[in-house]
Structure formats: C-alpha cells, structure tokens
C-alpha cells in the first residue's frame, strides 16, 4: 500500500471485507470495487477461437473466504468453467470502469496445478481493436506449468507476442506479479525480480485490467480436473 516514486496508488484490495459464497461475488461486500465482468455462459478465448466447450461462469466459480478471492475451476456437463473478475477504478468519462493509460499492476496469487486451465491476467485495449492496439499479459500460463509474461505489441501480425519472458516458477506457491506499463516501456517483475522489459511496439492507448482465468488453450482439462486459484491482494497505481 502507498504511493511509489513515479506512481500514485489508485486501488487496493485485500479481500478482508467479509466472506462471499460461490454465486454471490461481488455482492454488497465487494460490489463497489469489483465486477464479475462477464455473465454466465460468455464464451472464453478458446470457445471464440476454437469452438471449445468452455466459458466464463462467475456464479459457479467466484467466492471470497478467509481473506482471499477463490476461483473454483471445474467442469459441469462437459463445459469447463472459468471467470475474469475486474477491479473498478475511479471512472473516467467515456472509458470502462477500470481504464488507464499506463499504470502499475501488482497481484499476489497461487493456484492448484490444473492442466488445461490457465491464467492470462491482462491489460486489454479499451478500443477492443486487437491486435492493432496490443495486449499485455502477466502472469500467464497453464496452471500445471510455468509462469510467463507476454507483450503483444501494437500491430502484431495475427496478434502474436512481440516479447515472451519465461520463468522456471510454477503457480503452486504464493507469488507476486507486477507489471509496470509506461510510455514506450513495459517491465515485468516476479517476486520483486525483473524478468523482462519490452520497449518495441508498446501499447499507447487506454487499457483495462482483467484477472482472466480460462481453459482449453490449447488442450481442455479432463472432466474430473478441479481446483482453485487464490488471490490474496491486488494493488494498482497510475503513472505520475
């Protein structure tokens, strides 16, 4: 918590405002600061691109208990279920509720090793013009594999990443991922250590932040695969 040199804090969440059962998030306890973002049944990335049986189902996935946001990832009736909750920042006229041009985003998390489910917590362009306006993802990766960061630069052919920064770190224990996005530069830190810097084709239009957690890229989870992603806290700053 608190401002940092060059950054002014605009959002904090430690999930200590009370427990919320599955199906109740964000509810009264968190509704002022969070959105479930997608309605149940909204196709996720794989469903849109590959016609997989997967999607966002916040009412079956999201809850809060013991000071953490809990994403219960599982399948029902052959459909693998994820969620993509989003923090709310002070609204700016004409923009989504969590939009900024440049910012610092930090999240503490861990996850069960769930092959076929993945995190792609990202900054997505308000314009929805993709790949023209880019995309910034961190942490990203299959939950049974290693964490990486990906910077999809503006105008990337086919939306391919300009830079990918791999680590040997898994999701299994607690980690803190931080993205610092400023003019012409994106830096990625894992547990305070710089893992990569992007300086080419850096996005330069407002973007909004999502804890996008989904499946089937490229392989869907087995029907019996189920487990949890836990988020301890989220903090966001704007660029001075």
C-alpha positions as a printed Julia matrix, in Angstrom:
240×3 Matrix{Float64}:
   0.0     0.0     0.0
   1.06    3.56   -0.67
   2.46    5.73   -3.41
   5.79    4.88   -5.01
   8.29    7.09   -6.84
   6.62    7.94  -10.14
   3.4     6.11   -9.25
   0.25    7.19   -7.36
  -1.84    4.42   -5.87
  -5.45    4.3    -7.11
  -6.7     0.89   -5.94
  -6.09   -1.68   -3.2
  -7.95   -4.84   -2.26
  -7.05   -7.41    0.38
 -10.42   -9.25    0.48
 -10.96   -8.62    4.18
 -14.44   -7.08    3.86
 -16.14  -10.39    4.54
 -16.78  -13.83    3.11
 -18.94  -14.24   -0.01
 -20.28  -17.66   -1.06
 -19.97  -19.1    -4.54
 -22.52  -17.3    -6.67
 -22.52  -14.17   -4.52
 -19.47  -12.28   -5.77
 -19.06   -9.36   -5.78
 -22.15   -8.74   -3.66
 -22.54   -5.93   -1.17
 -19.11   -6.55    0.34
 -17.15   -6.03   -2.9
 -19.57   -4.56   -5.43
 -18.2    -1.03   -5.12
 -14.71   -2.19   -6.08
 -15.18   -5.28   -8.28
 -17.18   -6.6   -11.2
 -17.65  -10.25  -12.17
 -17.31   -8.73  -15.65
 -18.91  -11.47  -17.76
 -22.3   -13.14  -17.44
 -22.51  -16.9   -17.06
 -22.06  -18.65  -20.38
 -19.96  -15.95  -22.03
 -17.52  -17.73  -24.37
 -13.89  -17.56  -23.28
 -10.96  -17.18  -25.68
 -10.86  -20.85  -26.71
 -14.61  -21.01  -27.23
 -14.42  -17.99  -29.52
 -11.42  -19.2   -31.5
 -11.66  -22.98  -31.34
 -15.34  -23.6   -30.54
 -14.34  -25.47  -27.4
 -16.88  -26.18  -24.66
 -15.56  -23.59  -22.23
 -16.6   -20.23  -20.88
 -16.91  -17.76  -18.04
 -19.27  -18.77  -15.22
 -18.68  -16.37  -12.32
 -21.72  -17.62  -10.38
 -20.17  -21.1   -10.26
 -16.54  -20.07   -9.8
 -16.05  -16.94   -7.65
 -16.19  -16.61   -3.87
 -14.27  -14.97   -1.02
 -13.22  -16.7     2.19
 -10.54  -16.22    4.82
  -9.17  -13.1     3.14
  -8.7   -14.46   -0.38
 -10.63  -14.39   -3.64
 -11.22  -18.02   -4.58
 -11.75  -19.16   -8.18
 -13.11  -22.72   -8.16
 -12.17  -24.04  -11.6
 -14.05  -27.14  -12.7
 -16.29  -28.61  -15.39
 -20.02  -29.28  -15.43
 -21.84  -31.23  -18.15
 -18.74  -31.19  -20.32
 -18.2   -27.42  -20.03
 -15.01  -26.16  -18.36
 -15.65  -23.04  -16.31
 -13.51  -20.0   -15.52
 -14.0   -16.35  -14.64
 -12.47  -12.95  -15.32
 -13.2   -10.57  -12.42
 -12.1    -6.97  -12.81
 -11.31   -4.21  -10.3
 -13.13   -0.89  -10.57
 -11.12    2.34  -10.66
 -12.45    5.88  -10.45
 -14.45    6.25  -13.67
 -13.09    8.4   -16.49
 -15.7     9.78  -18.87
 -16.1     7.64  -21.94
 -13.93    4.77  -20.68
 -14.56    1.39  -19.0
 -14.65    1.48  -15.19
 -11.06    0.26  -14.77
  -9.35    2.08  -17.62
  -5.96    3.81  -17.51
  -3.32    4.98  -19.91
  -0.2     3.48  -18.33
  -0.12    2.04  -14.82
   1.44   -0.33  -12.32
  -0.46   -3.54  -11.53
   0.52   -5.93   -8.74
  -1.22   -9.13   -7.61
  -0.39  -11.87   -5.1
  -1.68  -15.32   -6.0
  -1.24  -19.06   -6.09
  -3.06  -21.92   -7.82
  -3.5   -25.66   -7.82
  -1.79  -27.5   -10.68
  -4.76  -27.8   -13.04
  -3.71  -28.95  -16.5
  -5.9   -27.37  -19.16
  -6.85  -24.35  -17.08
  -4.78  -21.19  -17.49
  -4.26  -17.68  -16.22
  -3.91  -14.79  -18.61
  -4.3   -11.78  -16.32
  -4.09   -8.93  -18.71
  -4.41   -5.37  -19.85
  -6.84   -5.22  -22.78
  -7.36   -2.17  -25.02
 -10.47   -0.11  -24.36
 -10.83    0.24  -28.11
 -11.25   -3.54  -28.49
  -9.1    -3.12  -31.56
  -6.9    -6.21  -31.38
  -4.18   -6.8   -32.41
  -3.87   -3.18  -33.57
  -3.77   -1.73  -30.04
  -1.87   -4.59  -28.35
  -2.29   -6.59  -25.14
  -0.17   -7.12  -22.01
  -0.37  -10.44  -20.08
   1.18  -11.3   -16.71
   1.05  -13.74  -15.05
   0.18  -16.1   -17.88
   0.44  -19.87  -18.28
  -1.22  -23.25  -17.87
  -1.75  -23.73  -14.15
   0.17  -27.01  -14.23
   3.16  -25.38  -15.96
   5.38  -22.32  -15.52
   4.57  -18.64  -15.21
   5.49  -16.33  -18.07
   4.82  -12.79  -19.29
   3.77  -11.82  -22.82
   3.7    -8.43  -24.51
   1.58   -8.31  -27.66
   2.75   -5.13  -29.33
   0.64   -2.75  -31.33
   0.0    -4.11  -34.79
   1.5    -7.55  -34.04
   0.81   -9.8   -37.05
  -2.02  -12.11  -36.07
  -1.79  -10.87  -32.5
   1.45  -12.72  -31.84
   3.55  -11.68  -28.87
   6.44   -9.31  -29.54
   8.15  -10.46  -26.33
   7.67  -13.53  -24.13
   9.58  -13.83  -20.86
   9.64  -17.34  -19.39
  10.4   -18.38  -15.82
  11.05  -21.67  -14.05
   8.43  -20.76  -11.43
   5.13  -22.62  -11.07
   1.79  -21.39   -9.79
   1.85  -23.81   -6.86
   3.13  -21.42   -4.17
   2.46  -17.78   -3.37
   3.95  -15.25   -5.79
   3.61  -11.56   -6.57
   3.46  -10.49  -10.22
   3.91   -6.81  -11.07
   3.53   -5.11  -14.45
   4.84   -1.57  -14.9
   3.49   -0.03  -18.1
   4.75    3.41  -19.07
   5.32    5.31  -22.29
   7.41    3.13  -24.6
   8.24    0.58  -21.9
   6.72   -2.43  -20.09
   8.59   -4.14  -17.25
   7.6    -7.43  -15.65
   8.6    -8.36  -12.09
   8.04  -11.7   -10.33
   8.52  -11.58   -6.56
  10.39   -8.3    -6.97
  12.84   -9.62   -9.59
  12.77   -8.18  -13.11
  12.12  -10.99  -15.61
  11.88   -8.92  -18.78
  11.49   -5.5   -20.38
   9.64   -4.65  -23.61
  10.39   -1.46  -25.49
   9.1    -2.24  -29.02
   5.53   -1.51  -30.16
   4.41   -0.78  -26.59
   0.63   -0.12  -26.36
  -0.13    3.58  -26.11
  -3.91    3.77  -25.76
  -6.04    3.27  -22.6
  -6.4    -0.32  -21.4
  -8.34   -2.12  -18.69
  -7.31   -4.89  -16.31
  -8.88   -8.37  -16.02
  -7.98  -11.43  -13.94
  -8.84  -13.62  -16.95
  -8.82  -17.27  -15.92
  -9.98  -19.78  -18.53
  -9.28  -23.11  -20.23
  -8.69  -25.12  -23.4
  -5.66  -23.26  -24.75
  -4.57  -25.42  -26.37
  -5.86  -28.51  -24.53
  -9.03  -28.71  -22.45
  -8.89  -30.07  -18.9
 -10.03  -33.58  -18.15
 -13.64  -33.65  -16.92
 -12.58  -34.56  -13.39
  -9.97  -31.8   -13.12
 -10.96  -29.27  -10.47
  -9.24  -26.98   -8.01
  -8.61  -23.42   -7.02
  -6.86  -20.18   -7.85
  -6.38  -17.91   -4.85
  -5.83  -14.14   -4.96
  -4.56  -12.6    -1.72
  -4.44   -8.96   -2.81
  -4.45   -6.6    -5.77
  -2.9    -3.13   -5.95
  -2.92   -0.62   -8.81
  -1.14    2.68   -9.38
  -1.37    5.36  -12.06
   1.68    6.87  -13.74
   2.6    10.32  -12.43
